């Protein structure tokens, strides 16, 4: 296993920046260990919906979890507003960093994560794990 820590700056897109880091480092299997920071805009896909919800304001990142790979990532995020109300969903492009985002990512070097469709399954590409 190998750890990676990086910081995102104001205005960067949270999801796109994580994806770019994963591509630049050719990470074939990894997971988010820790993430803290803030957003000025959030775009989330909520449970059992195909459209995206947009939120403007100041939000704290209170949690982020999921798997990453150059072959496809699946991330969830929880954010809280200035009243402490917390909500979350699927992280997608469109979340803009306010002050910072500190990301700690663990790379798993003995496996490869891929996303594949299965007949009679969820209707989404799901995680498949291959040994290296």
Backbone as JSON Lines, residues from 0, in Angstrom:
{"i":0,"aa":"X","n":[0.83,-1.17,0.0],"ca":[0.0,0.0,0.0],"c":[0.88,1.24,0.0]}
{"i":1,"aa":"X","n":[0.33,2.29,-0.56],"ca":[1.06,3.54,-0.67],"c":[0.08,4.67,-0.38]}
{"i":2,"aa":"X","n":[0.49,5.63,0.43],"ca":[-0.4,6.75,0.73],"c":[-0.03,7.97,-0.1]}
{"i":3,"aa":"X","n":[-1.04,8.78,-0.39],"ca":[-0.88,10.04,-1.11],"c":[-1.65,11.1,-0.35]}
{"i":4,"aa":"X","n":[-1.05,12.26,-0.16],"ca":[-1.73,13.39,0.45],"c":[-1.56,14.58,-0.47]}
{"i":5,"aa":"X","n":[-2.67,15.27,-0.75],"ca":[-2.58,16.46,-1.59],"c":[-3.63,17.47,-1.16]}
{"i":6,"aa":"X","n":[-3.39,18.71,-1.55],"ca":[-4.27,19.81,-1.17],"c":[-4.81,20.47,-2.43]}
{"i":7,"aa":"X","n":[-6.1,20.74,-2.41],"ca":[-6.74,21.49,-3.49],"c":[-6.94,22.93,-3.05]}
{"i":8,"aa":"X","n":[-6.97,23.82,-4.03],"ca":[-7.02,25.26,-3.75],"c":[-8.35,25.86,-4.17]}
{"i":9,"aa":"X","n":[-8.61,27.1,-3.73],"ca":[-9.87,27.76,-4.06],"c":[-10.18,27.73,-5.56]}
{"i":10,"aa":"X","n":[-11.44,27.41,-5.86],"ca":[-11.91,27.41,-7.25],"c":[-11.76,26.09,-7.97]}
{"i":11,"aa":"X","n":[-10.93,25.2,-7.46],"ca":[-10.77,23.91,-8.12],"c":[-12.02,23.06,-7.96]}
{"i":12,"aa":"X","n":[-12.26,22.17,-8.91],"ca":[-13.38,21.24,-8.84],"c":[-12.93,20.01,-8.05]}
{"i":13,"aa":"X","n":[-13.65,19.68,-7.0],"ca":[-13.25,18.59,-6.1],"c":[-13.17,17.26,-6.82]}
{"i":14,"aa":"X","n":[-14.23,16.83,-7.48],"ca":[-14.24,15.52,-8.14],"c":[-13.23,15.47,-9.28]}
{"i":15,"aa":"X","n":[-13.25,16.48,-10.15],"ca":[-12.34,16.49,-11.3],"c":[-10.88,16.5,-10.86]}
{"i":16,"aa":"X","n":[-10.57,17.21,-9.78],"ca":[-9.19,17.26,-9.29],"c":[-8.74,15.93,-8.72]}
{"i":17,"aa":"X","n":[-9.62,15.24,-8.02],"ca":[-9.28,13.9,-7.52],"c":[-9.05,12.96,-8.7]}
{"i":18,"aa":"X","n":[-9.94,13.01,-9.69],"ca":[-9.79,12.16,-10.88],"c":[-8.47,12.46,-11.6]}
{"i":19,"aa":"X","n":[-8.11,13.73,-11.7],"ca":[-6.86,14.1,-12.36],"c":[-5.66,13.58,-11.59]}
{"i":20,"aa":"X","n":[-5.69,13.67,-10.26],"ca":[-4.61,13.15,-9.43],"c":[-4.46,11.64,-9.64]}
{"i":21,"aa":"X","n":[-5.59,10.94,-9.66],"ca":[-5.59,9.49,-9.86],"c":[-4.98,9.15,-11.23]}
{"i":22,"aa":"X","n":[-5.33,9.89,-12.25],"ca":[-4.78,9.64,-13.6],"c":[-3.29,9.96,-13.65]}
{"i":23,"aa":"X","n":[-2.9,11.11,-13.1],"ca":[-1.48,11.5,-13.13],"c":[-0.59,10.49,-12.41]}
{"i":24,"aa":"X","n":[-1.13,9.85,-11.39],"ca":[-0.36,8.88,-10.61],"c":[-0.66,7.43,-10.99]}
{"i":25,"aa":"X","n":[-1.46,7.24,-12.06],"ca":[-1.83,5.92,-12.57],"c":[-2.28,4.98,-11.45]}
{"i":26,"aa":"X","n":[-3.2,5.46,-10.63],"ca":[-3.72,4.66,-9.51],"c":[-4.83,3.77,-10.04]}
{"i":27,"aa":"X","n":[-4.6,2.45,-9.98],"ca":[-5.58,1.5,-10.49],"c":[-6.54,1.0,-9.42]}
{"i":28,"aa":"X","n":[-6.2,1.24,-8.15],"ca":[-7.09,0.88,-7.05],"c":[-6.72,1.72,-5.84]}
{"i":29,"aa":"X","n":[-7.71,2.4,-5.29],"ca":[-7.45,3.21,-4.12],"c":[-8.73,3.56,-3.4]}
{"i":30,"aa":"X","n":[-8.57,4.18,-2.24],"ca":[-9.73,4.63,-1.47],"c":[-9.39,5.93,-0.76]}
{"i":31,"aa":"X","n":[-10.42,6.7,-0.48],"ca":[-10.25,7.94,0.26],"c":[-10.18,7.6,1.75]}
{"i":32,"aa":"X","n":[-9.1,7.98,2.4],"ca":[-8.94,7.75,3.84],"c":[-9.48,8.92,4.65]}
{"i":33,"aa":"X","n":[-9.22,10.14,4.16],"ca":[-9.62,11.32,4.9],"c":[-9.79,12.49,3.95]}
{"i":34,"aa":"X","n":[-10.71,13.37,4.27],"ca":[-10.9,14.59,3.5],"c":[-11.56,15.63,4.37]}
{"i":35,"aa":"X","n":[-10.98,16.81,4.4],"ca":[-11.58,17.96,5.07],"c":[-11.39,19.17,4.16]}
{"i":36,"aa":"X","n":[-12.26,20.14,4.31],"ca":[-12.15,21.34,3.52],"c":[-13.48,22.05,3.44]}
{"i":37,"aa":"X","n":[-13.63,22.9,2.43],"ca":[-14.85,23.67,2.31],"c":[-15.19,23.91,0.84]}
{"i":38,"aa":"X","n":[-16.48,24.15,0.59],"ca":[-17.0,24.37,-0.76],"c":[-17.83,25.65,-0.8]}
{"i":39,"aa":"X","n":[-17.9,26.26,-1.98],"ca":[-18.83,27.38,-2.21],"c":[-19.99,26.94,-3.09]}
{"i":40,"aa":"X","n":[-19.83,25.82,-3.75],"ca":[-20.9,25.26,-4.59],"c":[-20.78,23.74,-4.51]}
{"i":41,"aa":"X","n":[-21.93,23.1,-4.41],"ca":[-21.95,21.63,-4.37],"c":[-22.92,21.12,-5.42]}
{"i":42,"aa":"X","n":[-22.51,20.1,-6.11],"ca":[-23.35,19.37,-7.06],"c":[-23.35,17.92,-6.62]}
{"i":43,"aa":"X","n":[-24.52,17.4,-6.28],"ca":[-24.63,16.03,-5.76],"c":[-25.72,15.28,-6.49]}
{"i":44,"aa":"X","n":[-25.51,13.98,-6.66],"ca":[-26.6,13.1,-7.12],"c":[-27.09,12.36,-5.89]}
{"i":45,"aa":"X","n":[-28.34,12.59,-5.56],"ca":[-28.92,12.0,-4.36],"c":[-29.41,10.59,-4.63]}
{"i":46,"aa":"X","n":[-29.7,9.87,-3.58],"ca":[-30.1,8.46,-3.67],"c":[-31.3,8.27,-4.59]}
{"i":47,"aa":"X","n":[-31.18,7.3,-5.48],"ca":[-32.26,6.88,-6.38],"c":[-32.77,7.99,-7.3]}
{"i":48,"aa":"X","n":[-31.88,8.91,-7.66],"ca":[-32.24,9.98,-8.6],"c":[-31.22,9.99,-9.74]}
{"i":49,"aa":"X","n":[-31.68,10.37,-10.91],"ca":[-30.77,10.44,-12.05],"c":[-30.3,11.87,-12.29]}
{"i":50,"aa":"X","n":[-31.01,12.87,-11.76],"ca":[-30.61,14.26,-11.94],"c":[-29.74,14.71,-10.77]}
{"i":51,"aa":"X","n":[-29.15,15.89,-10.92],"ca":[-28.24,16.43,-9.9],"c":[-28.91,17.56,-9.14]}
{"i":52,"aa":"X","n":[-28.56,17.7,-7.87],"ca":[-28.99,18.83,-7.06],"c":[-27.83,19.81,-6.95]}
{"i":53,"aa":"X","n":[-28.13,21.09,-7.05],"ca":[-27.13,22.16,-6.97],"c":[-27.36,22.96,-5.7]}
{"i":54,"aa":"X","n":[-26.27,23.27,-5.0],"ca":[-26.34,24.03,-3.75],"c":[-25.29,25.13,-3.77]}
{"i":55,"aa":"X","n":[-25.7,26.35,-3.45],"ca":[-24.76,27.47,-3.33],"c":[-24.72,27.93,-1.88]}
{"i":56,"aa":"X","n":[-23.54,28.34,-1.44],"ca":[-23.36,28.8,-0.06],"c":[-21.96,28.42,0.4]}
{"i":57,"aa":"X","n":[-21.79,28.38,1.71],"ca":[-20.52,27.95,2.28],"c":[-20.76,26.64,3.03]}
{"i":58,"aa":"X","n":[-20.01,25.61,2.65],"ca":[-20.19,24.28,3.19],"c":[-18.87,23.72,3.68]}
{"i":59,"aa":"X","n":[-18.93,23.01,4.8],"ca":[-17.77,22.25,5.29],"c":[-17.88,20.83,4.77]}
{"i":60,"aa":"X","n":[-16.76,20.27,4.33],"ca":[-16.7,18.84,3.99],"c":[-16.53,18.12,5.32]}
{"i":61,"aa":"X","n":[-17.52,17.32,5.71],"ca":[-17.42,16.62,6.99],"c":[-17.05,15.15,6.8]}
{"i":62,"aa":"X","n":[-17.22,14.65,5.57],"ca":[-16.85,13.26,5.3],"c":[-16.81,13.03,3.79]}
{"i":63,"aa":"X","n":[-15.91,12.19,3.37],"ca":[-15.9,11.72,1.99],"c":[-15.34,10.3,2.01]}
{"i":64,"aa":"X","n":[-15.97,9.42,1.24],"ca":[-15.54,8.03,1.2],"c":[-15.75,7.49,-0.2]}
{"i":65,"aa":"X","n":[-15.02,6.45,-0.54],"ca":[-15.24,5.79,-1.81],"c":[-13.98,5.22,-2.39]}
{"i":66,"aa":"X","n":[-14.17,4.63,-3.58],"ca":[-13.07,3.99,-4.3],"c":[-12.69,4.83,-5.5]}
{"i":67,"aa":"X","n":[-11.39,4.81,-5.83],"ca":[-10.87,5.54,-6.99],"c":[-10.04,4.62,-7.86]}
{"i":68,"aa":"X","n":[-10.05,4.9,-9.15],"ca":[-9.25,4.13,-10.1],"c":[-9.23,4.88,-11.42]}
{"i":69,"aa":"X","n":[-8.15,4.68,-12.17],"ca":[-8.1,5.23,-13.52],"c":[-9.2,4.61,-14.38]}
{"i":70,"aa":"X","n":[-9.77,3.5,-13.93],"ca":[-10.83,2.79,-14.65],"c":[-12.23,3.19,-14.19]}
{"i":71,"aa":"X","n":[-12.32,4.15,-13.26],"ca":[-13.61,4.64,-12.78],"c":[-13.63,4.74,-11.26]}
{"i":72,"aa":"X","n":[-14.22,5.81,-10.77],"ca":[-14.28,6.07,-9.33],"c":[-15.73,6.14,-8.87]}
{"i":73,"aa":"X","n":[-15.94,5.94,-7.57],"ca":[-17.27,6.01,-6.97],"c":[-17.09,6.64,-5.59]}
{"i":74,"aa":"X","n":[-17.49,7.92,-5.48],"ca":[-17.27,8.68,-4.25],"c":[-18.58,9.24,-3.71]}
{"i":75,"aa":"X","n":[-18.69,9.26,-2.38],"ca":[-19.8,9.9,-1.69],"c":[-19.22,10.98,-0.8]}
{"i":76,"aa":"X","n":[-20.03,12.03,-0.57],"ca":[-19.59,13.14,0.27],"c":[-20.72,13.58,1.18]}
{"i":77,"aa":"X","n":[-20.35,14.02,2.38],"ca":[-21.29,14.66,3.3],"c":[-20.76,16.06,3.56]}
{"i":78,"aa":"X","n":[-21.65,17.05,3.47],"ca":[-21.28,18.44,3.71],"c":[-22.28,19.05,4.69]}
{"i":79,"aa":"X","n":[-21.83,20.09,5.39],"ca":[-22.74,20.78,6.31],"c":[-22.76,22.26,5.97]}
{"i":80,"aa":"X","n":[-23.92,22.88,6.15],"ca":[-24.05,24.31,5.86],"c":[-23.74,25.12,7.12]}
{"i":81,"aa":"X","n":[-23.94,26.44,7.04],"ca":[-23.57,27.32,8.16],"c":[-24.45,27.13,9.39]}
{"i":82,"aa":"X","n":[-25.56,26.4,9.25],"ca":[-26.4,26.07,10.4],"c":[-26.09,24.68,10.95]}
{"i":83,"aa":"X","n":[-25.12,24.0,10.36],"ca":[-24.76,22.66,10.81],"c":[-25.62,21.56,10.22]}
{"i":84,"aa":"X","n":[-26.54,21.93,9.33],"ca":[-27.37,20.92,8.67],"c":[-26.47,20.14,7.7]}
{"i":85,"aa":"X","n":[-26.48,18.84,7.84],"ca":[-25.6,17.99,7.05],"c":[-26.41,17.15,6.08]}
{"i":86,"aa":"X","n":[-25.91,17.06,4.85],"ca":[-26.54,16.25,3.82],"c":[-25.46,15.76,2.89]}
{"i":87,"aa":"X","n":[-25.8,14.79,2.07],"ca":[-24.77,14.26,1.19],"c":[-25.33,13.41,0.08]}
{"i":88,"aa":"X","n":[-24.43,12.88,-0.74],"ca":[-24.81,12.05,-1.86],"c":[-23.58,11.68,-2.68]}
{"i":89,"aa":"X","n":[-23.83,11.3,-3.92],"ca":[-22.75,10.95,-4.85],"c":[-21.99,12.21,-5.24]}
{"i":90,"aa":"X","n":[-20.68,12.17,-5.1],"ca":[-19.83,13.28,-5.52],"c":[-19.69,13.23,-7.04]}
{"i":91,"aa":"X","n":[-19.97,14.35,-7.69],"ca":[-19.83,14.47,-9.14],"c":[-19.11,15.79,-9.44]}
{"i":92,"aa":"X","n":[-18.79,16.02,-10.69],"ca":[-18.18,17.29,-11.1],"c":[-19.1,18.44,-10.72]}
{"i":93,"aa":"X","n":[-18.5,19.56,-10.34],"ca":[-19.29,20.75,-10.04],"c":[-19.13,21.26,-8.62]}
{"i":94,"aa":"X","n":[-18.45,20.52,-7.75],"ca":[-18.22,20.99,-6.38],"c":[-16.96,21.86,-6.39]}
{"i":95,"aa":"X","n":[-17.13,23.14,-6.04],"ca":[-16.03,24.1,-6.1],"c":[-15.45,24.37,-4.72]}
{"i":96,"aa":"X","n":[-14.12,24.28,-4.64],"ca":[-13.4,24.49,-3.38],"c":[-13.5,25.95,-2.96]}
{"i":97,"aa":"X","n":[-13.77,26.17,-1.67],"ca":[-13.82,27.53,-1.1],"c":[-12.43,27.93,-0.6]}
{"i":98,"aa":"X","n":[-11.97,27.35,0.5],"ca":[-10.64,27.7,1.02],"c":[-9.6,26.63,0.73]}
{"i":99,"aa":"X","n":[-9.97,25.37,0.9],"ca":[-9.02,24.27,0.71],"c":[-9.78,22.95,0.72]}
{"i":100,"aa":"X","n":[-9.12,21.92,0.27],"ca":[-9.55,20.54,0.5],"c":[-8.27,19.73,0.67]}
{"i":101,"aa":"X","n":[-8.18,19.05,1.8],"ca":[-7.03,18.2,2.1],"c":[-7.47,16.76,1.93]}
{"i":102,"aa":"X","n":[-6.83,16.06,1.01],"ca":[-7.23,14.7,0.65],"c":[-6.1,13.73,1.01]}
{"i":103,"aa":"X","n":[-6.47,12.65,1.7],"ca":[-5.54,11.55,1.94],"c":[-6.12,10.33,1.25]}
{"i":104,"aa":"X","n":[-5.34,9.76,0.36],"ca":[-5.77,8.65,-0.49],"c":[-4.83,7.48,-0.28]}
{"i":105,"aa":"X","n":[-5.38,6.29,-0.16],"ca":[-4.58,5.07,-0.03],"c":[-4.61,4.31,-1.35]}
{"i":106,"aa":"X","n":[-3.45,4.04,-1.91],"ca":[-3.33,3.26,-3.14],"c":[-3.07,1.8,-2.78]}
{"i":107,"aa":"X","n":[-3.87,0.91,-3.36],"ca":[-3.71,-0.53,-3.15],"c":[-2.97,-1.09,-4.36]}
{"i":108,"aa":"X","n":[-1.78,-1.59,-4.14],"ca":[-0.91,-1.95,-5.26],"c":[-1.04,-3.39,-5.72]}
{"i":109,"aa":"X","n":[-1.85,-4.22,-5.03],"ca":[-1.97,-5.63,-5.4],"c":[-3.26,-5.96,-6.15]}
{"i":110,"aa":"X","n":[-4.11,-4.95,-6.38],"ca":[-5.38,-5.17,-7.09],"c":[-5.63,-4.05,-8.1]}
{"i":111,"aa":"X","n":[-6.59,-4.31,-8.98],"ca":[-7.06,-3.33,-9.96],"c":[-8.57,-3.23,-9.8]}
{"i":112,"aa":"X","n":[-9.07,-2.01,-9.69],"ca":[-10.51,-1.78,-9.64],"c":[-11.0,-1.41,-11.03]}
{"i":113,"aa":"X","n":[-12.05,-2.09,-11.47],"ca":[-12.7,-1.75,-12.73],"c":[-14.19,-1.64,-12.47]}
{"i":114,"aa":"X","n":[-14.91,-1.04,-13.4],"ca":[-16.36,-0.88,-13.31],"c":[-16.97,-1.59,-14.51]}
{"i":115,"aa":"X","n":[-17.89,-2.52,-14.23],"ca":[-18.5,-3.31,-15.29],"c":[-19.99,-3.46,-15.06]}
{"i":116,"aa":"X","n":[-20.73,-3.58,-16.16],"ca":[-22.18,-3.83,-16.09],"c":[-22.4,-5.32,-15.91]}
{"i":117,"aa":"X","n":[-23.39,-5.65,-15.11],"ca":[-23.8,-7.03,-14.92],"c":[-25.27,-7.17,-15.28]}
{"i":118,"aa":"X","n":[-25.59,-8.24,-15.95],"ca":[-26.98,-8.52,-16.29],"c":[-27.76,-8.75,-15.0]}
{"i":119,"aa":"X","n":[-28.98,-8.25,-14.95],"ca":[-29.88,-8.41,-13.79],"c":[-29.28,-7.86,-12.5]}
{"i":120,"aa":"X","n":[-28.5,-6.79,-12.6],"ca":[-27.91,-6.18,-11.41],"c":[-28.52,-4.8,-11.23]}
{"i":121,"aa":"X","n":[-27.77,-3.84,-10.76],"ca":[-28.27,-2.53,-10.37],"c":[-28.62,-1.61,-11.53]}
{"i":122,"aa":"X","n":[-28.11,-1.9,-12.73],"ca":[-28.28,-0.98,-13.84],"c":[-27.14,0.02,-13.96]}
{"i":123,"aa":"X","n":[-26.2,-0.05,-13.03],"ca":[-25.01,0.8,-13.05],"c":[-23.77,-0.07,-13.22]}
{"i":124,"aa":"X","n":[-22.7,0.54,-13.72],"ca":[-21.41,-0.16,-13.72],"c":[-20.99,-0.32,-12.27]}
{"i":125,"aa":"X","n":[-20.7,-1.55,-11.87],"ca":[-20.35,-1.84,-10.48],"c":[-18.89,-2.26,-10.36]}
{"i":126,"aa":"X","n":[-18.38,-2.18,-9.15],"ca":[-16.99,-2.49,-8.87],"c":[-16.68,-3.97,-9.12]}
{"i":127,"aa":"X","n":[-15.58,-4.21,-9.83],"ca":[-15.01,-5.53,-10.01],"c":[-13.54,-5.43,-9.61]}
{"i":128,"aa":"X","n":[-13.09,-6.35,-8.78],"ca":[-11.73,-6.32,-8.28],"c":[-10.94,-7.46,-8.93]}
{"i":129,"aa":"X","n":[-9.82,-7.09,-9.53],"ca":[-8.91,-8.06,-10.15],"c":[-7.59,-8.06,-9.4]}
{"i":130,"aa":"X","n":[-7.01,-9.24,-9.21],"ca":[-5.66,-9.34,-8.63],"c":[-4.65,-8.96,-9.69]}
{"i":131,"aa":"X","n":[-3.58,-8.3,-9.28],"ca":[-2.48,-7.95,-10.21],"c":[-1.59,-9.15,-10.39]}
